[in-house]
Amino acid sequence: MLDEFKKFILKGNVVDLSTGVIIGASFGEIVKAFTTGIVNPLLSLFGGKPDVSYKIALGKATLDIGSVISATLGFLITAAVVFFVIIKPINKLVALTTAKEAAAPPPGPTPTEVLLTEIRDALKK
């Protein structure tokens, strides 16, 4: 049973997933700091504080629609930051790397292949 547990823990998927979760949490902190430190102040220059207060009273219950709208706006801002600051540059970098690999000429035949080609041609004659 211990060997089975070792195999499970040392599988690539488990290690990759745990690494992704740790990196994702750290990255979330970076995105949050970028949003609160740079994006929100810029938005406040143009349209005030990006916070919506809107509550609807239904008898004894109060629906806080504003918090849902604020959370949605926060999500959209975070998604835009991630897309334009991280995803677009990485996609561009991957495209450049792939283009360089595709543009490289294929390697010539190895000496063994040249010799085999000569033997084949000699056998044809």
WOPEUR-V175202 format. One record per backbone hydrogen bond with DSSP energy under -1.0 kcal/mol. CO is the residue of the C=O (numbers start at 0). NH is the residue of the N-H. E is the energy in kcal/mol with one decimal. If there is no record, write none. Layout:
BEGIN
<<CO | NH | E> <CO | NH | E>>
END
This chain:
BEGIN
<<0 | 4 | -2.0> <1 | 5 | -2.2> <2 | 6 | -2.4> <3 | 7 | -2.1> <4 | 8 | -2.6> <5 | 9 | -2.5> <10 | 14 | -1.9> <11 | 15 | -3.0> <12 | 16 | -2.7> <13 | 17 | -2.6> <14 | 18 | -2.4> <15 | 19 | -2.6> <16 | 20 | -2.3> <17 | 21 | -2.2> <18 | 22 | -2.9> <19 | 23 | -2.7> <20 | 24 | -2.2> <21 | 25 | -2.0> <22 | 26 | -3.0> <23 | 27 | -2.3> <24 | 28 | -1.4> <25 | 29 | -1.6> <26 | 30 | -2.6> <27 | 31 | -2.5> <28 | 32 | -2.5> <29 | 33 | -2.6> <30 | 34 | -2.7> <31 | 35 | -2.9> <32 | 36 | -2.6> <33 | 37 | -2.2> <33 | 38 | -1.7> <34 | 39 | -3.2> <37 | 41 | -1.7> <38 | 42 | -2.6> <39 | 43 | -2.4> <40 | 44 | -1.2> <42 | 46 | -2.9> <43 | 47 | -1.3> <48 | 50 | -2.4> <53 | 65 | -2.7> <55 | 62 | -3.4> <57 | 60 | -1.9> <60 | 57 | -3.6> <62 | 55 | -3.0> <62 | 64 | -1.1> <64 | 68 | -2.3> <65 | 69 | -2.9> <66 | 70 | -2.4> <67 | 71 | -2.3> <68 | 72 | -2.6> <69 | 73 | -2.8> <70 | 74 | -2.4> <71 | 75 | -2.6> <72 | 76 | -2.6> <73 | 77 | -2.6> <74 | 78 | -3.0> <75 | 79 | -2.3> <76 | 80 | -2.4> <77 | 81 | -2.7> <78 | 82 | -2.6> <79 | 83 | -2.9> <80 | 84 | -2.5> <81 | 85 | -1.7> <81 | 86 | -2.2> <82 | 87 | -2.8> <85 | 89 | -2.1> <86 | 90 | -2.9> <87 | 91 | -2.3> <88 | 92 | -2.4> <89 | 93 | -2.8> <90 | 94 | -2.4> <91 | 95 | -2.4> <92 | 96 | -2.4> <93 | 97 | -2.7> <94 | 98 | -2.5> <95 | 99 | -2.1> <96 | 100 | -2.0> <97 | 101 | -2.4> <98 | 102 | -2.2> <99 | 103 | -1.1> <109 | 113 | -2.4> <110 | 114 | -2.4> <111 | 115 | -2.5> <112 | 116 | -2.3> <113 | 117 | -2.3> <114 | 118 | -2.3> <115 | 119 | -2.4> <116 | 120 | -2.7> <117 | 121 | -2.3> <118 | 122 | -2.3> <119 | 123 | -1.8> <120 | 124 | -1.3>>
END
